[in-house]
Amino acid sequence: MEANLTEQALATAMKKLLSQMPLSKISVKDLTDECHINRKTYYYHFKDKYDLIHWIFLDEFYRRLDYDEIHTIWDFLEPLSIYFYENKTYYKSVFEYKGQNNFTSFFREIIEPLLKEHFENIFAKNEFYGLYADYATAGFVLVFERWLRDYDYIEPEAFLRIMKNAVVALANHVLDEEQILDSEDD
């Protein structure tokens, strides 16, 4: 579904304003003034400025994914890394805001089901795979934030390789530790 012109204009306005000031300083009035629309029109489309930020991610990235091509978590994280890198200035600003309805929490809710599915496949015999997925989700969100904030010079492909190496090494370590603990219980 294509976004209408008002939604697109508001998304453009949000990106422009975020390049000039932090999210905490941007008001709905700033957005409506930038687009020359009234507040009622804004609230017809979005409930608040955070709803607009979430919509931008969904419209520009999430809804445009080819889900038939996603077979592993890495098939999702690759285009996600490229998207964030291409929009790093915007997402650096968006991730900085830690108040109510923040993007970090929204992003966590989006990737958590994908990570749980991935970790269920890895830790199929372990009843606590959900805890591993929670741990990994928090880690992935933090790593994306840190990458955009402190390491945005690392290209997406290299960043993804670093993440994959860390996850595989950690998973192997956990499985090795579990085997040791299981053999001690016998």
C-alpha positions in Angstrom: 0.0 0.0 0.0 1.5 3.3 -1.1 1.6 6.1 1.5 -0.4 9.1 0.6 1.2 12.5 -0.1 0.4 13.9 3.4 2.1 11.0 5.1 5.1 11.3 2.8 5.3 15.0 3.4 5.2 14.5 7.2 7.9 11.8 6.9 10.1 14.2 4.9 9.5 17.0 7.4 10.4 14.7 10.3 13.7 13.8 8.7 14.5 17.4 7.9 13.7 18.6 11.4 15.7 15.7 13.0 18.7 16.9 11.0 18.3 20.2 12.8 17.3 19.3 16.3 16.8 16.4 18.7 13.5 14.5 18.6 12.6 15.7 22.1 12.5 19.3 20.7 10.3 18.5 17.7 6.6 19.2 18.2 3.6 18.3 16.1 3.3 22.0 15.5 6.8 22.0 14.0 5.8 19.2 11.7 2.5 20.8 10.6 4.2 24.1 10.0 6.8 22.5 7.9 4.1 20.8 5.8 1.6 23.7 5.8 -1.2 21.5 7.2 -3.4 21.9 10.2 -3.1 19.8 13.4 -6.4 18.0 12.6 -4.9 16.7 9.4 -1.8 15.5 11.2 -3.9 13.6 13.8 -6.0 12.0 11.1 -2.8 10.2 10.0 -0.8 9.8 13.2 -1.5 9.8 16.9 1.8 11.6 17.8 5.3 12.2 16.5 6.4 8.7 17.7 3.7 7.1 15.6 5.2 9.0 12.6 8.7 7.7 13.4 7.4 4.1 13.6 5.4 4.6 10.4 8.5 5.7 8.6 10.4 2.5 9.5 7.4 0.4 8.6 6.8 2.2 5.3 10.4 2.5 4.1 11.7 -0.8 5.2 9.5 -3.4 6.9 6.5 -3.4 4.4 8.9 -3.5 1.4 10.7 -6.6 2.4 10.4 -9.7 0.3 9.4 -12.1 3.0 9.7 -15.1 0.6 13.4 -14.4 0.6 13.8 -14.4 4.4 14.8 -17.9 5.5 17.1 -17.0 8.4 17.5 -14.1 10.7 20.5 -13.0 8.6 18.3 -12.7 5.5 16.4 -10.0 7.5 19.4 -8.4 9.1 21.3 -7.8 5.9 18.7 -5.5 4.2 18.1 -4.0 7.7 21.8 -3.1 8.1 21.9 -1.6 4.6 18.7 0.4 5.2 20.0 1.8 8.6 23.4 2.6 7.0 21.8 4.5 4.1 19.7 6.4 6.7 22.2 6.5 9.5 21.9 10.2 10.3 18.2 9.9 10.8 18.3 6.6 12.8 21.2 7.9 14.9 18.8 10.7 16.0 15.8 8.4 16.4 17.7 5.9 18.6 19.0 8.7 20.8 15.5 9.4 22.2 14.8 7.2 25.2 11.5 8.6 26.4 8.0 7.2 26.1 7.2 5.5 22.8 10.8 5.4 21.8 12.1 3.8 18.6 14.3 1.4 20.5 11.3 -0.3 22.2 9.4 -0.4 18.9 12.4 -1.9 17.0 12.8 -4.5 19.7 9.2 -5.6 19.3 9.7 -5.9 15.5 12.8 -8.1 15.6 12.0 -10.2 18.7 9.7 -12.7 16.9 12.3 -13.2 14.2 15.1 -13.8 16.7 12.9 -16.1 18.7 12.2 -18.2 15.6 15.9 -18.2 14.8 17.0 -19.2 18.3 14.2 -21.9 18.5 15.9 -23.6 15.5 19.4 -23.3 17.2 18.4 -24.3 20.7 15.5 -26.7 19.8 16.3 -29.1 22.6 16.6 -26.3 25.2 13.4 -25.2 27.0 15.0 -21.8 27.7 15.5 -20.8 24.1 13.2 -17.8 24.7 15.6 -16.5 27.3 18.4 -16.8 24.7 16.3 -14.9 22.2 15.5 -12.2 24.8 19.2 -11.8 25.5 20.0 -11.7 21.8 17.3 -9.2 21.0 18.5 -6.8 23.6 22.0 -7.3 22.3 21.1 -6.8 18.6 19.2 -3.6 19.4 22.1 -2.2 21.5 24.6 -3.2 18.8 22.6 -1.5 16.0 22.4 1.7 18.2 26.1 1.6 19.0 27.0 0.9 15.4 25.1 4.0 14.2 26.3 6.1 17.0 30.0 5.1 17.3 31.0 2.9 14.4 29.0 4.2 11.5 32.1 4.1 9.3 31.8 0.3 9.2 30.0 -0.7 6.1 26.9 -2.8 6.5 28.4 -6.0 5.1 31.3 -5.8 7.6 29.0 -4.9 10.4 26.8 -7.9 9.7 29.8 -10.2 9.5 31.0 -9.0 12.9 27.5 -9.6 14.4 27.3 -13.0 12.8 30.7 -14.0 14.2 29.7 -12.9 17.7 26.4 -14.7 17.7 27.8 -18.0 16.3 30.7 -17.9 18.8 28.4 -17.2 21.7 25.9 -19.9 20.6 28.8 -22.4 20.3 30.1 -21.4 23.7 26.6 -21.8 25.3 26.1 -25.2 23.7 29.6 -26.4 24.9 28.9 -25.2 28.4 25.5 -27.0 28.4 27.2 -30.2 27.3 29.7 -29.9 30.2 26.9 -29.2 32.7 24.9 -32.1 31.3 27.8 -34.5 31.6 28.4 -33.4 35.2 24.8 -34.1 36.1 25.1 -37.7 34.8 
